[in-house]
Structure formats: C-alpha cells, structure tokens
Amino acid sequence: MSVAFQRIETKKKSTRVAEQVAEAIRRGVYHVGDRLPPERVIAEQMGVSRPSVREALSALQLAGVLESRPGDGTYVARIPDEFGYRVLSLLEESESPVEAIEARRVLEEAVVSSAARRMTEEALRAIQAPLERMRDAASRASFEDFSASNVAFHLAIARATGNSLIERAIRLVVEVMGQQLALELRRRDYTPDSTFFAEAFRVHEELYDALALRDPRNAAAAMARHFDMIEAALRRE
C-alpha cells in the first residue's frame, strides 16, 4: 500500500494532519466520493496519535470537506475551499474555547442591552422566528438545526440594534466561535441530551421575554446565564 502522508513533527499536530489531508484531496490523491484510510492508518503514517487525527477529521467534516458515514468510514465530500481553510485555521490560531466564550460574553451582553433599548415590534418578530425554530429543533433533539437557529437568533438580536457595524461584528464572532465550539464538542464526542435542549431553549426564551419587555438589565442577565451554561459544559470533563 502506498504511503500518502508524511510524518508530523510540529507542535499543533492536528492542524498539520488536517492540512495534509486537505492537500491530498486538492492534489487529487483522493477524489470526491473516495473513502479515506482508517484513523489508525493515517495516525501511523503521520506518526501522531489517533485523537490528533480524530480532531483533524472533525474539523474537515465541520468545513464540509469530509463526510462521516457511521459503520462505513470517512469519505471526501468536496474539494477544500476558502471556508474550509478558514475552519482549519481555528485549530492553530484560536485560544481555548472557554476564553473564546468569555470574549463573546462581553460583546453580546452589551449588544443585547442596546437591542432591548431600541427594540421595535418588527425586530421582535424577527427574533421570535428563529426562537420558534429552536423550539422545534429541541423537540426533535436536532443539534444541527438547533445550532443553525441559534445563530439566526443571535444575529437577529444584533440587527435589532440598528447598527450595521455591530451586526457585522457579531456575525463574525458568532460564526467563528460557533465553529470553534463545534470542534471542541466533536473532540469530546459530546452528544446533547434532552436536558441540554430543554435548558438551552429555556435560556433563549428568557432572553426573548426580556427583549419583549424592553428590559436591558434582564436581557443582559439572561445573556450572562446563557454563557454560564456554555462555560459550565466546556469545563465539564
């Protein structure tokens, strides 16, 4: 069997694993629809641990480059593009997920306070729509749909400030940090249960209620509880 990968000698090994796999796909060593070698084989060829390979493959799955088929293996879904390489950069450049969430907390508590003061009925309806989708996703225990609706919910709050710069900043923060959080949850093989969905929906409903009352203080407090929940989950081993 030919050896497609090189040994890894760098500090952040999962990043180099992901880069080599992406480059092998880009060069045509593996094509869309091809199955990759098992994690064990990739780990042996690169001289890294299987957890490093697993983290790298999870990042590529998040970027849409790879597709995991339970019981069958990991397949190439598409050629890496700019978004894919942006996700890979999170492995190398980002701080810990807890620090990232702490930074996002500071930003979003201020944003939700501003949104509460400027709330209009139209903006409130725009926030309610993704909240209802979150309710539906929670009832189906669909983490993917819940996450997508969660992003839309937070962006709608930012839009309610009426400040396009704030909206663009929150979009970047939510998308990038959301990718990082997803990577961390994948790394830990975390599977949300019914309690997670119930608590996550409840705190977003509290956020909506405070915004509906145009109450900046309670809106910020609800946002703080939201991030308390995320940080607690990340610190839980």
N, C-alpha and C positions, 0 to 999 in steps of 0.2 A: 504494500500500500504506500503510495507517495505521501510525503510529508508536506502539507500545505502551509504550515505555520512555523514561525521561528520562536526560539526560547525567549522568555521575557526576563529582563534584568532591572527594570525600573521600579521606583518606589510605589507608584499607583498602578498596580498590575492590572486591575480590572479595566482601567482606561485603555491600556495598551492591548489587552485582549480584544476589547470591542473595536478598536481601531484596525487591528489586523483582520478581524472577521469582516468588517465593513469594506476594507480594501480588497480582500479576496473576492467579495461579491462584485465590487466595482470593476475589478480586472477580469471578471468572467470565470474565475476558478469555480464559483458556484453561481448558478443561474436561478431566476425566479422559478419557484416550484421544486428546487432541489432540497434534499434533506441534508442538514449539517451532520458531521460526525457527533457521536455522543459526547457529553460533557467530559467524561473520563478521558477520551481520546484527545480532545482539544487540550485538556489540562496537562496531559503527558507530553504532547508535542511542544507546548509553550513553557513547560517547567513551572507551572503555577498550581495553586490549589483549586479544587472544584468550586468552592464558594466564590473565588475571583471570577471564574468562568461563568458561574450562575448569575452573578451581578452584572457582568458584561452583556450576557444574552438577554437579561431582563431589560437593560437599557435599550438594546436594539429592538426588542419587542415593543417597548413603550414608544419608540420612534416609528414603529410600523414597518421596520426593515425585516424583522423576523416574525414568524407565527408559530406558537407552540400548540401542538396537537397532542392532547393527553393520551398516553399509551402508544404514541406513534413517533414522536420526536419533534425536532425544531426545524422549520422549513423557511426558505427565503421567500419573503412576501413581495419585496420590491427593492429596487436599486437605491442605495443611500442618497438622500438629497440634503439640502441645506438644513432643514428641520432636524433630520437625523443626526447630523454632526453637531447641531446645537445641543441636542439631548446628551450626546456623548461628552460634551464639554462640561456638563454638570458633574460627571464622575471625577474630573480632575480639578475644577476650579471652585466649586461651591464649598461653603462651610458646612458644618453639621446641620442636619435637618432641624434640630432644636433651635440653633442660632438663627436659622432662616425664618422659622416660625415666629421667633421673638421680634425680628425685624418687621415682619409683615404685621404683627400685632400693633406695633406703634403706628404704622401707617393707616391701617384700617380702622382703628379706634377713632382717629382724628377724622377720617373720611366719613364714617357713619354718623358722627356728631354733626358734621356740616350738612350731610344729606337730610338729617332729621329737621334741621332748622329751615331747609329750603324745600321740603317735600311738597309735591303737588299731587293731585289725585291721579293724573296721568302717570307720573313717575311711580306712584304706589302700585298702580295696576301692573306696570312693567316689572316690578319686583315680585308681585304676587304670582305672576305666571310661572316663573321657574320654581317658586316655592311649591306650587301645586304639582309640578313635575317631580320635584324631590319627594313629595308625599307618595306619589305613585311608585317611584323607583324604590323607596324604602319598603313599601308593601310587598314588592317583588324581590327584595333583597338584591337589587341590581346595583353593584358598586360602580360600574362603568356609567350607567345612566344617572345615578345619584351624583357622581363627581362632575359630569357634564352640566347638570342642572345647577350644581353648587357654584360652578364658575360663572354661569349666566346670572345667578342671584347676586353674587358679589359685584359683577360688572354693572348690573342694573343699579345697585346702590351708588357706585361711583358716578354713574351717569346722572343720578338724581342731584348731584352737587351743582350741575350746570357748568362745570369747569372741564373743558376738553383735555387740559393737561393732566388733571387728576385722573380722568378716565383712562388716558393712555398709560400713565404710570401704574395704576392698579392693574390694568390688563397685563402689562409685562410682569409685574410682581406675582399675580395670581397664576399666570401660565407657567413661568419658570419655577416658582416654588412649588406649584402643584405637581410639576414633573418630578422635582426632587423628592417630594413626599411619596409619590407613587413608586419611585425607585426604592426608597427605604422600606416601604411596606412589602414590595416584592422581595427584597433581600431577606426580610424576616419571615417570608412565607405567611404573611398575615392575611387571614380571611375574616372580614367583618361578619359579625353575627347579628341576630335580631336586636340585641341590646344596643349595639353600636348604632344601628339605623334609627332606633327609637330616640336615643339621646341626641344624635346628630340632627334629626329633624326637629326635635323639641327646641333646641337652642336657636335654630334658624327661625322657627316660628316666633320665639321670644323677640328676636331681632326685628322681625316684621311688625309685631304688635307695637314695639316701642317707636318704630318709624311711623306707623299709622297714627300714633298719638302725638307725633312731632316732638318727641321727648329725647333731646340729645344725651342727657345723662344716662338714662336707662338703656338707650341704644348702645352707647359705648360700653356700659356694663355687660350687656348681652354679648357684644363682640368679644369682650375680655373672657367671658365664660366659654365662648366658642374656642378660643385659642388655648384656654386652660385644658379643655378636653383633648385637643390635639397633642399638646405637650405631654400630658399625662400618658397618652397612648404611646408616644415615642420613647418616653423614659421607661416604659414597662418592658422588662426583658422577658 
